[in-house]
Amino acid sequence: MKVDIRKILVIALCLSGIFIMQCREAIAFENFAESELLSEIQEIKNEGSPNSQVNLTFKLANDFKRGKYPKVSKAEVHALASLLSLPNDAVRHWDAVALRYAGPNADRAVVALYVALAEIECSNASLTSEQAIRLTLKELRHTAPESKCSPF
């Protein structure tokens, strides 16, 4: 029987009451209005080519850095955070970068960032999602647990 660590962590955090508002919003996630940002996120999810997913997520992160999305809704943050569950580490890296620039509602992605950090597989790559996730958590004034891969 395979245990889904992501579900266990989210349930534990929800039950603890620490992130109760985020949990309620995550449950209501399906009820959001369509926006350009949500369309771009859906395009990334639907893209079949891993390289194209990376390129689209890189573009999205740069759009955030340039201020294309100055006001990001709670639903958009949840959609953006959902990209952290994709298997491609480069997509998770650029998604964490985008979340860093998502504004005040980005705090609602903290649970997803912690889950993604817990699921990281150690790599010798020079650019990993672990580095980006840790920096994003720091920017959002949250402390990441000690790295299981390398010192940061």
PyMOL commands that place a pseudoatom at each C-alpha (Angstrom):
pseudoatom trace, name=CA, resn=MET, resi=1, chain=A, elem=C, hetatm=0, pos=[0.000, 0.000, 0.000]
pseudoatom trace, name=CA, resn=LYS, resi=2, chain=A, elem=C, hetatm=0, pos=[1.479, 3.328, -1.074]
pseudoatom trace, name=CA, resn=VAL, resi=3, chain=A, elem=C, hetatm=0, pos=[1.109, 6.229, 1.353]
pseudoatom trace, name=CA, resn=ASP, resi=4, chain=A, elem=C, hetatm=0, pos=[0.562, 9.680, -0.102]
pseudoatom trace, name=CA, resn=ILE, resi=5, chain=A, elem=C, hetatm=0, pos=[2.688, 11.912, 2.151]
pseudoatom trace, name=CA, resn=ARG, resi=6, chain=A, elem=C, hetatm=0, pos=[1.129, 15.027, 0.587]
pseudoatom trace, name=CA, resn=LYS, resi=7, chain=A, elem=C, hetatm=0, pos=[-2.379, 14.078, 1.726]
pseudoatom trace, name=CA, resn=ILE, resi=8, chain=A, elem=C, hetatm=0, pos=[-1.169, 13.178, 5.199]
pseudoatom trace, name=CA, resn=LEU, resi=9, chain=A, elem=C, hetatm=0, pos=[0.685, 16.484, 5.616]
pseudoatom trace, name=CA, resn=VAL, resi=10, chain=A, elem=C, hetatm=0, pos=[-2.228, 18.582, 4.345]
pseudoatom trace, name=CA, resn=ILE, resi=11, chain=A, elem=C, hetatm=0, pos=[-4.690, 16.732, 6.578]
pseudoatom trace, name=CA, resn=ALA, resi=12, chain=A, elem=C, hetatm=0, pos=[-2.389, 17.118, 9.587]
pseudoatom trace, name=CA, resn=LEU, resi=13, chain=A, elem=C, hetatm=0, pos=[-1.947, 20.845, 8.962]
pseudoatom trace, name=CA, resn=CYS, resi=14, chain=A, elem=C, hetatm=0, pos=[-5.690, 21.299, 8.447]
pseudoatom trace, name=CA, resn=LEU, resi=15, chain=A, elem=C, hetatm=0, pos=[-6.537, 19.381, 11.601]
pseudoatom trace, name=CA, resn=SER, resi=16, chain=A, elem=C, hetatm=0, pos=[-4.009, 21.353, 13.610]
pseudoatom trace, name=CA, resn=GLY, resi=17, chain=A, elem=C, hetatm=0, pos=[-5.925, 24.517, 12.788]
pseudoatom trace, name=CA, resn=ILE, resi=18, chain=A, elem=C, hetatm=0, pos=[-2.769, 26.368, 11.774]
pseudoatom trace, name=CA, resn=PHE, resi=19, chain=A, elem=C, hetatm=0, pos=[-3.838, 26.727, 8.164]
pseudoatom trace, name=CA, resn=ILE, resi=20, chain=A, elem=C, hetatm=0, pos=[-7.606, 26.369, 8.588]
pseudoatom trace, name=CA, resn=MET, resi=21, chain=A, elem=C, hetatm=0, pos=[-8.440, 29.275, 6.259]
pseudoatom trace, name=CA, resn=GLN, resi=22, chain=A, elem=C, hetatm=0, pos=[-6.216, 27.872, 3.513]
pseudoatom trace, name=CA, resn=CYS, resi=23, chain=A, elem=C, hetatm=0, pos=[-7.850, 24.462, 3.923]
pseudoatom trace, name=CA, resn=ARG, resi=24, chain=A, elem=C, hetatm=0, pos=[-11.330, 25.902, 3.529]
pseudoatom trace, name=CA, resn=GLU, resi=25, chain=A, elem=C, hetatm=0, pos=[-10.231, 27.807, 0.450]
pseudoatom trace, name=CA, resn=ALA, resi=26, chain=A, elem=C, hetatm=0, pos=[-8.533, 24.727, -1.001]
pseudoatom trace, name=CA, resn=ILE, resi=27, chain=A, elem=C, hetatm=0, pos=[-11.771, 22.782, -0.610]
pseudoatom trace, name=CA, resn=ALA, resi=28, chain=A, elem=C, hetatm=0, pos=[-13.655, 25.565, -2.410]
pseudoatom trace, name=CA, resn=PHE, resi=29, chain=A, elem=C, hetatm=0, pos=[-10.924, 25.755, -5.061]
pseudoatom trace, name=CA, resn=GLU, resi=30, chain=A, elem=C, hetatm=0, pos=[-13.151, 24.404, -7.849]
pseudoatom trace, name=CA, resn=ASN, resi=31, chain=A, elem=C, hetatm=0, pos=[-15.461, 27.423, -7.614]
pseudoatom trace, name=CA, resn=PHE, resi=32, chain=A, elem=C, hetatm=0, pos=[-13.404, 30.170, -9.241]
pseudoatom trace, name=CA, resn=ALA, resi=33, chain=A, elem=C, hetatm=0, pos=[-13.888, 32.495, -12.158]
pseudoatom trace, name=CA, resn=GLU, resi=34, chain=A, elem=C, hetatm=0, pos=[-11.757, 32.091, -15.261]
pseudoatom trace, name=CA, resn=SER, resi=35, chain=A, elem=C, hetatm=0, pos=[-8.856, 34.531, -15.683]
pseudoatom trace, name=CA, resn=GLU, resi=36, chain=A, elem=C, hetatm=0, pos=[-5.861, 34.880, -17.962]
pseudoatom trace, name=CA, resn=LEU, resi=37, chain=A, elem=C, hetatm=0, pos=[-3.581, 33.591, -15.199]
pseudoatom trace, name=CA, resn=LEU, resi=38, chain=A, elem=C, hetatm=0, pos=[-5.805, 30.564, -14.563]
pseudoatom trace, name=CA, resn=SER, resi=39, chain=A, elem=C, hetatm=0, pos=[-5.823, 29.848, -18.303]
pseudoatom trace, name=CA, resn=GLU, resi=40, chain=A, elem=C, hetatm=0, pos=[-2.019, 29.943, -18.399]
pseudoatom trace, name=CA, resn=ILE, resi=41, chain=A, elem=C, hetatm=0, pos=[-1.802, 27.608, -15.407]
pseudoatom trace, name=CA, resn=GLN, resi=42, chain=A, elem=C, hetatm=0, pos=[-4.242, 25.194, -17.047]
pseudoatom trace, name=CA, resn=GLU, resi=43, chain=A, elem=C, hetatm=0, pos=[-2.179, 25.317, -20.249]
pseudoatom trace, name=CA, resn=ILE, resi=44, chain=A, elem=C, hetatm=0, pos=[0.916, 24.277, -18.267]
pseudoatom trace, name=CA, resn=LYS, resi=45, chain=A, elem=C, hetatm=0, pos=[-0.973, 21.375, -16.683]
pseudoatom trace, name=CA, resn=ASN, resi=46, chain=A, elem=C, hetatm=0, pos=[-2.355, 20.198, -20.036]
pseudoatom trace, name=CA, resn=GLU, resi=47, chain=A, elem=C, hetatm=0, pos=[0.954, 20.453, -21.896]
pseudoatom trace, name=CA, resn=GLY, resi=48, chain=A, elem=C, hetatm=0, pos=[2.219, 16.991, -22.791]
pseudoatom trace, name=CA, resn=SER, resi=49, chain=A, elem=C, hetatm=0, pos=[5.862, 17.873, -23.337]
pseudoatom trace, name=CA, resn=PRO, resi=50, chain=A, elem=C, hetatm=0, pos=[7.962, 18.294, -20.159]
pseudoatom trace, name=CA, resn=ASN, resi=51, chain=A, elem=C, hetatm=0, pos=[10.198, 20.823, -21.944]
pseudoatom trace, name=CA, resn=SER, resi=52, chain=A, elem=C, hetatm=0, pos=[7.187, 22.886, -22.975]
pseudoatom trace, name=CA, resn=GLN, resi=53, chain=A, elem=C, hetatm=0, pos=[5.866, 22.779, -19.402]
pseudoatom trace, name=CA, resn=VAL, resi=54, chain=A, elem=C, hetatm=0, pos=[9.205, 24.137, -18.177]
pseudoatom trace, name=CA, resn=ASN, resi=55, chain=A, elem=C, hetatm=0, pos=[9.254, 26.870, -20.818]
pseudoatom trace, name=CA, resn=LEU, resi=56, chain=A, elem=C, hetatm=0, pos=[5.682, 27.944, -20.030]
pseudoatom trace, name=CA, resn=THR, resi=57, chain=A, elem=C, hetatm=0, pos=[6.364, 27.987, -16.277]
pseudoatom trace, name=CA, resn=PHE, resi=58, chain=A, elem=C, hetatm=0, pos=[9.603, 29.946, -16.825]
pseudoatom trace, name=CA, resn=LYS, resi=59, chain=A, elem=C, hetatm=0, pos=[7.603, 32.494, -18.857]
pseudoatom trace, name=CA, resn=LEU, resi=60, chain=A, elem=C, hetatm=0, pos=[4.973, 32.657, -16.111]
pseudoatom trace, name=CA, resn=ALA, resi=61, chain=A, elem=C, hetatm=0, pos=[7.632, 33.296, -13.441]
pseudoatom trace, name=CA, resn=ASN, resi=62, chain=A, elem=C, hetatm=0, pos=[9.105, 36.093, -15.553]
pseudoatom trace, name=CA, resn=ASP, resi=63, chain=A, elem=C, hetatm=0, pos=[5.639, 37.589, -16.065]
pseudoatom trace, name=CA, resn=PHE, resi=64, chain=A, elem=C, hetatm=0, pos=[5.270, 37.693, -12.275]
pseudoatom trace, name=CA, resn=LYS, resi=65, chain=A, elem=C, hetatm=0, pos=[8.716, 39.288, -11.852]
pseudoatom trace, name=CA, resn=ARG, resi=66, chain=A, elem=C, hetatm=0, pos=[7.781, 41.994, -14.383]
pseudoatom trace, name=CA, resn=GLY, resi=67, chain=A, elem=C, hetatm=0, pos=[4.543, 42.753, -12.552]
pseudoatom trace, name=CA, resn=LYS, resi=68, chain=A, elem=C, hetatm=0, pos=[2.096, 41.394, -15.125]
pseudoatom trace, name=CA, resn=TYR, resi=69, chain=A, elem=C, hetatm=0, pos=[-0.062, 40.035, -12.286]
pseudoatom trace, name=CA, resn=PRO, resi=70, chain=A, elem=C, hetatm=0, pos=[-0.084, 42.711, -9.572]
pseudoatom trace, name=CA, resn=LYS, resi=71, chain=A, elem=C, hetatm=0, pos=[-3.220, 41.398, -7.831]
pseudoatom trace, name=CA, resn=VAL, resi=72, chain=A, elem=C, hetatm=0, pos=[-3.482, 37.638, -7.555]
pseudoatom trace, name=CA, resn=SER, resi=73, chain=A, elem=C, hetatm=0, pos=[-6.682, 36.199, -6.116]
pseudoatom trace, name=CA, resn=LYS, resi=74, chain=A, elem=C, hetatm=0, pos=[-6.838, 33.415, -3.554]
pseudoatom trace, name=CA, resn=ALA, resi=75, chain=A, elem=C, hetatm=0, pos=[-8.125, 31.002, -6.212]
pseudoatom trace, name=CA, resn=GLU, resi=76, chain=A, elem=C, hetatm=0, pos=[-5.265, 31.974, -8.539]
pseudoatom trace, name=CA, resn=VAL, resi=77, chain=A, elem=C, hetatm=0, pos=[-2.724, 31.365, -5.757]
pseudoatom trace, name=CA, resn=HIS, resi=78, chain=A, elem=C, hetatm=0, pos=[-4.217, 27.920, -5.154]
pseudoatom trace, name=CA, resn=ALA, resi=79, chain=A, elem=C, hetatm=0, pos=[-4.057, 27.163, -8.881]
pseudoatom trace, name=CA, resn=LEU, resi=80, chain=A, elem=C, hetatm=0, pos=[-0.461, 28.378, -9.010]
pseudoatom trace, name=CA, resn=ALA, resi=81, chain=A, elem=C, hetatm=0, pos=[0.420, 26.291, -5.956]
pseudoatom trace, name=CA, resn=SER, resi=82, chain=A, elem=C, hetatm=0, pos=[-1.101, 23.224, -7.618]
pseudoatom trace, name=CA, resn=LEU, resi=83, chain=A, elem=C, hetatm=0, pos=[1.767, 23.286, -10.134]
pseudoatom trace, name=CA, resn=LEU, resi=84, chain=A, elem=C, hetatm=0, pos=[4.050, 22.282, -7.255]
pseudoatom trace, name=CA, resn=SER, resi=85, chain=A, elem=C, hetatm=0, pos=[2.526, 18.809, -7.456]
pseudoatom trace, name=CA, resn=LEU, resi=86, chain=A, elem=C, hetatm=0, pos=[3.717, 18.265, -11.029]
pseudoatom trace, name=CA, resn=PRO, resi=87, chain=A, elem=C, hetatm=0, pos=[6.579, 15.745, -11.309]
pseudoatom trace, name=CA, resn=ASN, resi=88, chain=A, elem=C, hetatm=0, pos=[9.003, 17.994, -13.224]
pseudoatom trace, name=CA, resn=ASP, resi=89, chain=A, elem=C, hetatm=0, pos=[11.448, 19.611, -10.776]
pseudoatom trace, name=CA, resn=ALA, resi=90, chain=A, elem=C, hetatm=0, pos=[12.175, 22.527, -13.127]
pseudoatom trace, name=CA, resn=VAL, resi=91, chain=A, elem=C, hetatm=0, pos=[8.442, 23.311, -13.308]
pseudoatom trace, name=CA, resn=ARG, resi=92, chain=A, elem=C, hetatm=0, pos=[8.291, 23.279, -9.492]
pseudoatom trace, name=CA, resn=HIS, resi=93, chain=A, elem=C, hetatm=0, pos=[11.358, 25.552, -9.374]
pseudoatom trace, name=CA, resn=TRP, resi=94, chain=A, elem=C, hetatm=0, pos=[9.840, 28.220, -11.655]
pseudoatom trace, name=CA, resn=ASP, resi=95, chain=A, elem=C, hetatm=0, pos=[6.455, 27.885, -9.955]
pseudoatom trace, name=CA, resn=ALA, resi=96, chain=A, elem=C, hetatm=0, pos=[8.076, 28.631, -6.583]
pseudoatom trace, name=CA, resn=VAL, resi=97, chain=A, elem=C, hetatm=0, pos=[9.722, 31.682, -8.162]
pseudoatom trace, name=CA, resn=ALA, resi=98, chain=A, elem=C, hetatm=0, pos=[6.333, 32.854, -9.473]
pseudoatom trace, name=CA, resn=LEU, resi=99, chain=A, elem=C, hetatm=0, pos=[4.767, 32.370, -6.024]
pseudoatom trace, name=CA, resn=ARG, resi=100, chain=A, elem=C, hetatm=0, pos=[7.461, 34.609, -4.547]
pseudoatom trace, name=CA, resn=TYR, resi=101, chain=A, elem=C, hetatm=0, pos=[6.036, 37.494, -6.593]
pseudoatom trace, name=CA, resn=ALA, resi=102, chain=A, elem=C, hetatm=0, pos=[2.338, 36.647, -6.181]
pseudoatom trace, name=CA, resn=GLY, resi=103, chain=A, elem=C, hetatm=0, pos=[1.650, 39.314, -3.562]
pseudoatom trace, name=CA, resn=PRO, resi=104, chain=A, elem=C, hetatm=0, pos=[-0.097, 39.129, -0.197]
pseudoatom trace, name=CA, resn=ASN, resi=105, chain=A, elem=C, hetatm=0, pos=[-2.258, 36.125, -1.075]
pseudoatom trace, name=CA, resn=ALA, resi=106, chain=A, elem=C, hetatm=0, pos=[0.863, 34.039, -1.755]
pseudoatom trace, name=CA, resn=ASP, resi=107, chain=A, elem=C, hetatm=0, pos=[0.830, 33.101, 1.913]
pseudoatom trace, name=CA, resn=ARG, resi=108, chain=A, elem=C, hetatm=0, pos=[-1.994, 30.752, 1.003]
pseudoatom trace, name=CA, resn=ALA, resi=109, chain=A, elem=C, hetatm=0, pos=[0.526, 28.570, -0.863]
pseudoatom trace, name=CA, resn=VAL, resi=110, chain=A, elem=C, hetatm=0, pos=[2.648, 27.855, 2.219]
pseudoatom trace, name=CA, resn=VAL, resi=111, chain=A, elem=C, hetatm=0, pos=[1.151, 24.398, 2.809]
pseudoatom trace, name=CA, resn=ALA, resi=112, chain=A, elem=C, hetatm=0, pos=[1.807, 23.399, -0.816]
pseudoatom trace, name=CA, resn=LEU, resi=113, chain=A, elem=C, hetatm=0, pos=[5.371, 24.723, -0.547]
pseudoatom trace, name=CA, resn=TYR, resi=114, chain=A, elem=C, hetatm=0, pos=[6.020, 22.645, 2.587]
pseudoatom trace, name=CA, resn=VAL, resi=115, chain=A, elem=C, hetatm=0, pos=[4.516, 19.555, 0.926]
pseudoatom trace, name=CA, resn=ALA, resi=116, chain=A, elem=C, hetatm=0, pos=[6.647, 20.038, -2.200]
pseudoatom trace, name=CA, resn=LEU, resi=117, chain=A, elem=C, hetatm=0, pos=[9.738, 20.508, -0.035]
pseudoatom trace, name=CA, resn=ALA, resi=118, chain=A, elem=C, hetatm=0, pos=[9.004, 17.259, 1.824]
pseudoatom trace, name=CA, resn=GLU, resi=119, chain=A, elem=C, hetatm=0, pos=[8.689, 15.364, -1.469]
pseudoatom trace, name=CA, resn=ILE, resi=120, chain=A, elem=C, hetatm=0, pos=[11.944, 16.572, -3.023]
pseudoatom trace, name=CA, resn=GLU, resi=121, chain=A, elem=C, hetatm=0, pos=[14.292, 13.903, -4.250]
pseudoatom trace, name=CA, resn=CYS, resi=122, chain=A, elem=C, hetatm=0, pos=[17.945, 14.824, -3.826]
pseudoatom trace, name=CA, resn=SER, resi=123, chain=A, elem=C, hetatm=0, pos=[19.751, 15.719, -7.038]
pseudoatom trace, name=CA, resn=ASN, resi=124, chain=A, elem=C, hetatm=0, pos=[23.181, 16.895, -8.108]
pseudoatom trace, name=CA, resn=ALA, resi=125, chain=A, elem=C, hetatm=0, pos=[21.623, 19.447, -10.462]
pseudoatom trace, name=CA, resn=SER, resi=126, chain=A, elem=C, hetatm=0, pos=[22.784, 23.023, -10.028]
pseudoatom trace, name=CA, resn=LEU, resi=127, chain=A, elem=C, hetatm=0, pos=[19.222, 24.374, -10.193]
pseudoatom trace, name=CA, resn=THR, resi=128, chain=A, elem=C, hetatm=0, pos=[16.603, 22.602, -8.092]
pseudoatom trace, name=CA, resn=SER, resi=129, chain=A, elem=C, hetatm=0, pos=[13.153, 23.344, -6.790]
pseudoatom trace, name=CA, resn=GLU, resi=130, chain=A, elem=C, hetatm=0, pos=[14.460, 22.956, -3.230]
pseudoatom trace, name=CA, resn=GLN, resi=131, chain=A, elem=C, hetatm=0, pos=[16.463, 26.157, -3.503]
pseudoatom trace, name=CA, resn=ALA, resi=132, chain=A, elem=C, hetatm=0, pos=[13.550, 28.120, -4.974]
pseudoatom trace, name=CA, resn=ILE, resi=133, chain=A, elem=C, hetatm=0, pos=[11.028, 26.744, -2.475]
pseudoatom trace, name=CA, resn=ARG, resi=134, chain=A, elem=C, hetatm=0, pos=[13.283, 27.576, 0.477]
pseudoatom trace, name=CA, resn=LEU, resi=135, chain=A, elem=C, hetatm=0, pos=[13.792, 31.136, -0.788]
pseudoatom trace, name=CA, resn=THR, resi=136, chain=A, elem=C, hetatm=0, pos=[10.058, 31.576, -1.374]
pseudoatom trace, name=CA, resn=LEU, resi=137, chain=A, elem=C, hetatm=0, pos=[9.252, 30.331, 2.139]
pseudoatom trace, name=CA, resn=LYS, resi=138, chain=A, elem=C, hetatm=0, pos=[11.844, 32.759, 3.505]
pseudoatom trace, name=CA, resn=GLU, resi=139, chain=A, elem=C, hetatm=0, pos=[10.331, 35.635, 1.512]
pseudoatom trace, name=CA, resn=LEU, resi=140, chain=A, elem=C, hetatm=0, pos=[6.916, 34.698, 2.926]
pseudoatom trace, name=CA, resn=ARG, resi=141, chain=A, elem=C, hetatm=0, pos=[8.461, 34.743, 6.433]
pseudoatom trace, name=CA, resn=HIS, resi=142, chain=A, elem=C, hetatm=0, pos=[8.246, 31.002, 7.039]
pseudoatom trace, name=CA, resn=THR, resi=143, chain=A, elem=C, hetatm=0, pos=[11.040, 28.712, 8.143]
pseudoatom trace, name=CA, resn=ALA, resi=144, chain=A, elem=C, hetatm=0, pos=[11.873, 25.688, 6.046]
pseudoatom trace, name=CA, resn=PRO, resi=145, chain=A, elem=C, hetatm=0, pos=[12.960, 22.502, 7.805]
pseudoatom trace, name=CA, resn=GLU, resi=146, chain=A, elem=C, hetatm=0, pos=[16.553, 21.421, 7.551]
pseudoatom trace, name=CA, resn=SER, resi=147, chain=A, elem=C, hetatm=0, pos=[17.505, 20.178, 4.085]
pseudoatom trace, name=CA, resn=LYS, resi=148, chain=A, elem=C, hetatm=0, pos=[17.687, 16.428, 3.634]
pseudoatom trace, name=CA, resn=CYS, resi=149, chain=A, elem=C, hetatm=0, pos=[19.817, 16.844, 0.499]
pseudoatom trace, name=CA, resn=SER, resi=150, chain=A, elem=C, hetatm=0, pos=[22.529, 19.441, 1.014]
pseudoatom trace, name=CA, resn=PRO, resi=151, chain=A, elem=C, hetatm=0, pos=[23.325, 22.370, 3.299]
pseudoatom trace, name=CA, resn=PHE, resi=152, chain=A, elem=C, hetatm=0, pos=[21.619, 25.681, 2.478]
for i in range(1, 152): cmd.bond("trace and resi %d" % i, "trace and resi %d" % (i + 1))
show_as sticks, trace
zoom trace
